[in-house]
Amino acid sequence: MTLGVLLGLVLSCLFLLSLRRQSSERRKLPPGPTPLPVIGNILQVDLKDISKSLKNLSKVYGPVFTLYLGRKPAVVLYGYEAVKEALIDHGEEFAGRGSIPVFDKINKGLGIVFSNGRNWKAMRRFSLMALRNFGMGKRSIEDRVQEEARCLVEELRKTNGSPCDPTFILGCAPCNVICSIVFQNRFDYKDKDFLNLMNNLNKNVEILSTPWIQEKNNPKTEFTCENLIFSAGDLFAAGTETTSTTLRYSLLLLLKYPEVTAKVQKEIDHVIGRHRSPSMQDRSHMPYTDAVLHEVQRYIDLLPTSLPHAVTCDIKFRNYLIPKGTTVIASLTSVLHDDKEFPNPERFDPGHFLDENGKFKKSDYFVPFSTGKRICVGEGLARMELFLFLTTILQNFNLKSPVDLKDLDTSPVNNGFVSVPPEFQICFIPI
């Protein structure tokens, strides 16, 4: 027997064993497309538009199905009922964080976003407590956001109404809010240290570790310098990029739909006027503006599949057995773009959040920050920033597009992990 024939037999045996093991495993899991050895179902998923792929697969396999992304299975939750049943009704069992190899290598399972188990619970609890101590949900943090909104307006005035790409400036504002919380100081947008921080969000935040360094002799503590550094890094990364992207997308949509912008500015004139800064108390008196902000977040679908979850124990879910550690992908798109809750979901329409009397209408399907145990820690801060930044901008500027409105494309550049708006230019015309 030649070496080539022997090698072929070995590979064939390994291939058959792989298929047998996969087949046995698949019998217990929800249904799904037949995976190929090693690569799984990767060829059946359009990585540039994962949401569309999941929608098509759900039509065939139902609201709970299995995909193999490589050799490991991932259970997909599609639609409001499936997402709610798993992440809320069985919140504890679905509270694990699924593995993302590139982040696992960088974060080592530390911090808030990519940690699990006892470590995640301790750091999330600590982070919420620390944010509250620094002013989350209190007037003091609103003052910080209002101050940053005024600084943002001054930076926008420097453009002198000329066309500009707002990406950098809109990134500075939310980052400075986090700086003011963590460092008790904001920075000039051209400050070298601040620019370095913008480029290295996971570095230079060791200041948070000093108050808990008595903990260095406790081998079981989660409050190590490294863990605290990654937790602070998570706050900067999550609190800067997602908010700045949403702000940028908001301005693009307000450019595209000037009739919406005009209604928001009319409400600003009526409720706030021109001589004081907007405050969070104003929001309850501004139903149309509130509806616009909700519709922006619903429409842009910033994180189509959120971050992957994982089950924390073996669980029987809808008559299927999902083993402990299995990755779970919750399609937020399927909830935010549900056509029964939001008629014509692909259309930008603030009416999705208004009742017949023009009052703001809440929806359980509004889940841009995810839902359940792993809901975004900074949801309250993000909602505050979006309202105060955008109303302050529209209080001080009219928005003008240097290109014809029909040429403005609002389709996301990438609908994989994050929906990013296309590049565009905007003119901020002082009122």
N, C-alpha and C positions, 0 to 999 in steps of 0.2 A: 504494500500500500504506500503510495507516494505521500510526501509531506502535504502537498496541495489537497489531496483527497481527504487526508486526516483532518486538516484544518477546516475543510468544508463541512465535514461531519460534525465537528465540535461546534462550529458556528450555527449549524442547523439545529443541533440539540438545544443550544442556548436560546435560539429564536423560539423554538417550540415551548421550552420551559417558561419563557417570558410571556408568551401568549396564554399558556395555561394559568399562570399566576394572575395575569391580568383579567382573564375570563372569570376566575373564581372570585376575585375582588369585585368585579363589576356587577355580579349577581346580587350583591347586597346593597349597592349604591343606586341612586336614581338613574333612570335611563339616559342614554346619550349616544352620540355618534361613535361608531367603532373606531378605536384609536389604532394608530400604527405603532409598531415597536419603536422604542426610544423617543420618537418625536411626538407621539400621541396624536392629538387633533389639531396641531399647530397649523397645518395646511388648510384647515376648514375655518380658520378665523382670520379676518382681515385686520391686521394689527393697526392699520390706519383708521379704521372705523369699527372698533370692537363692538360698540353699541348696536350697530346694524347687524353684525354677525349674531350677537346674542338674541336679538329680536327674531331673526329668521330661524334660529335653532329652537327657540321657545315655541314657535308655531308647530314644530314637528314633535318635540319631546315634552311640552308642557312647561309650567312655571318653575319646576324644580328639576334640573337635569345635571348631568355630569360631563365635564370636559377634562381631557388629559392634556395638560400643558407640559409636554415632556412625558416622563414616566409616572408622574404623580397626578392623582385625580384632584379636581376642584369641583365642588358643588356650586352651581349657579342658581341664584334666587332671582326670578324675573316677575315683576308685577308687585303692586302694593300689598296684596294679601300675603304672598310668600315672604316678602321682606319683613313685614310687620310681625308675622307669626314667628319668624326666626329671631330677629334682632330685638324685638320688644317682649313678646310672650315667652320666649326662651332666651332672654337676654344674657343670662349668666353662662349658659352652655355655648353660646355663639360669640362670647366676648374675647376669644383669643385673637391674636394678630397672625395672619398668614405670612408665610415666608416670602420675602423678596430678596433673592441672593445678593444683589448689589448693595442693598441697604444693610443686610445682615452683616456683610463684611465690614462696612464702614461703622455702623452703630453698635455692633456686637451685642445686640439685644438690650441696649441701655436706653435711657431717656423715657419719653412718654409714648411717642407715636409707634415705635417698632418693638416695644417691650411686651412681656407676657407675665401672667401669673402674679405672684406676690410682688415682684418688682414693679410691674405696671400699676397695680392697685396703689402701692405706696407712693410712687412718683406722681401719679395722677392726683391723688388726694393732696399731696404736698403742693403740687403746682396750683390747684384750685385755691388752696388756703393762702398760698403766697400771693396769688393774683388779687384775692380779696383784700389781703393786708395792704397791698400796694394801691388799692382803690377800685378794683373791679366791682361794678354795680353801684358805685358811689359817685358823688358829685366830683370828687377829686380827680378821677380818671377822665370824666367828661371834660373837665377843665383842660386837661392835657391834650385831648383830641381837638377841642375848640382852638387852643393855642396853635396846634400844628396845622389846622385848617386855615387859620389866618396867615401862617407862614407860607403855606402852599399857594394861597392867593397872591401873595407878594412875589413869589417865584414866577407864577404864571403871568403877572403883570410885566415882568422883564422880557417876555417874548414880544411885547409891543404889537400884539395882534397879528404877528407873522405866523405862517404855517410852521408847525412844530410836531415832532413825534413826542407824545406825552409819557412814553414808557418810563424813562428814568425818573422824572419828577414824581410820577405817581407811585414809583417804588420807594422813593425816599420818605414819603409822608407816613405810611403805616410802619415802616422800619423805625422811624424816629419815635413813634408812639411806644413801641416796645422798648426802645432805648430809654425813654423817659421813665418807664416802669422799672426796668432792670437796673439802669445806671443812675436814675434820678436826674437825668440830664438829656436834653435834645442837642442835636448838632446842626451846624450850618450845612447846607446841602453840598458845599464845596470843600468841607473839612476833610483833610487827608485821612484822618483816622476813621471818619465816618464812611468815606469811600472804600477804605480797606475792609471795614465791617460789612458793607454791602456786598463785597466780592467774596468774603469769607465768613458766612453766617454761622458756621459751626466752630469758629475759633475766637480766642480772646474774650471768653465770658467766664473765666475762672473766679471772678469776683463773687459769684453766687455760692462758691464752695466754702468760703471762709467762716461764716457763722456756724457751720455744722462740723468743723474739723475736730470736735471732741469725739466724734464718731469714728476716728481713724483706728481705734483699738478694738472696735466691735466688728468681728469678722463676718457677722450675719447681717449687718446693716445694708440698706439700699442707698444710704446717703454718703456714697463715696464721691470724691472729687470728680472722677470720670463720669459717673452717672449724672451728677448735677450739671456738669458741663454739657452733656448731650441733651439733658432736659431743657436747659436754657437755649441750646442750639435749635431744638425742636420748636420752641416758642418763636424764635426769630424766623426760622424757615417757614413755618406754617402761618405765622402772623404777618409776614411781609408779602410773600409771593402770591398767595391766594387772594388776599385783599387787593393788592395792586393790579392783578390780572382782572378781577371783577370790576374795579374802578375804570380800568382802560376799556373793557368791554362795554361798560355803562355809557361812557362818553361816545363810543362808536354808535351805539344804538340811539342815543339822544341826537346825534348828528343825522342819522338815517331817518329818524321820525321827528321832524321839527314841531309837528302838531302836539306830540306828547310833551316835548320840552316846553312849549308855550304854556300848556296847562299846568305843568309843575311850577314854572316861574310865576304864573298867576296866583297859585296857591301860596307860594312863598311871599309874594307881595301882600296878600290878604292876611296871612297869619303872622308872619315875622316882620315884614317891612324891610327897609334898607338900612336901618340905623342900629341894629343890634345883631349879634351872632346867633345863628340857629342853635337851639338846645333840644335835648331829647324830649322835653315836655311838649314841644311843638308837634312831635310826630303823631300823637293821638288826635290832633286837630287837622291833620293833613292826609286824609284817606287816599287821595289820588297819588300823592308822592309815595306813600307807603306801598300802594299797589304796584307802582312802577318799579320800586326797589325789589319787591318780591318777584315781579315778572322778569326782571333782568336776571336774577339768580336762577329762576326756573328755566328760562329760555336758554341761557348759555350753558347750563348743565356742566359746571366747571370740572367736576370729578365724576365722569360717567359711571365708573364702577367702584367709586370710593377706594379705600385701601382694603386689601384682602383681609377677611376675618379667618378664624380657625375655630373648630369646636374644641372645647376644653375637656370633653369626656365623650365616651361612646354615647350616642343619642339616637333614639328612634324618632324619626321625623317624617311625618306623612307616610308611614308604613315602610320607610327605608331605614337601614342602619348606616349611620355615618360614623366611622371610627374616629376616636380621639386624634386630634392633630390635623384632620383633613382641612384643606383650604376651602374657604367659602367666599364666593364672589357675589356681592349684592349689587344688582343693576339699579343705580339711582335714576338712570335715564328712564327706565320703565315706569317709575313712579312719577317723576317730574313731567314726563311727556305722556301721561295716561290720557287718552282721548275722551274718556267718559268724565273725568274730573275737569279736564282742560280742553274744551272743544277746539279743534284746529291747533294742536299743541306745537306744530312747527312754525306757527305765526306768533310774532311778538305782539302781545295784546294785554295791556294792563287790566282790561275788563275781566281777565281770568280771576282777579282778586277783588272785584267789586260786585256788590249786590245790585238789585234793580233800583235801589234808592241812592246809589253812588257811595254807599258806605263800604269801608274796608271789610273784606270777607276772608276769614282764616281758612286754611285747608290743611288737613292731616297729611296730604300728599306733598307738602312743601318740606323736602328733606335735603337741601343742598349741603347741609353740614353733617349728613348721615343721620342715624338714629340709634337708639338703644344705648348700651353701656359704653360704646366707643364713639359716641357723638363728640364732635369737635369741642375741645376744652375752651377755645377762644371764641365760641359762637357769639356771646354777648358783646365782646369787644368788636368783633368784625361787623356786626349789625350797627353798632354805634358809629363806627368809622365810616361805613358806607353812607349812612344818613347825613352825618355832619359834614363830611368832605363834599359830597355831591350837592347838598343844598347850599353850602357856602360858595361853591364854584358858580352855581346857577344864580345865586343872589348877586354876584359881582360881574358875571360875564355872560354875553351871548355867545353861542357856539356857531362857528361857520366852517364849512368844508371847502377846501381849495379845489375840489373836484366836484363834478355834477353828482347829485345825490343818487342817481340811478346807477352810477358806477361804484358806489360804496358797497362792498361785499361784507356781509356780517357772518358768513360761514366760518366756523373754526378752522384754523390751519391744521390742527391735529386733534382728532377725536379718539385718541387712544387713552392714555392715562389721564391727561389733562387737556381740556378744551381751551386752546389759546386763540385770541382774536388775531386776524390778519393785521399787518402793519398799516397804519394810516396816518395822515396828517390832519391837524386841527388848528383852527385860529380861535384864540380867546380874545373876544372883543369886549373891552371894558364897558360896563353900563354907565 
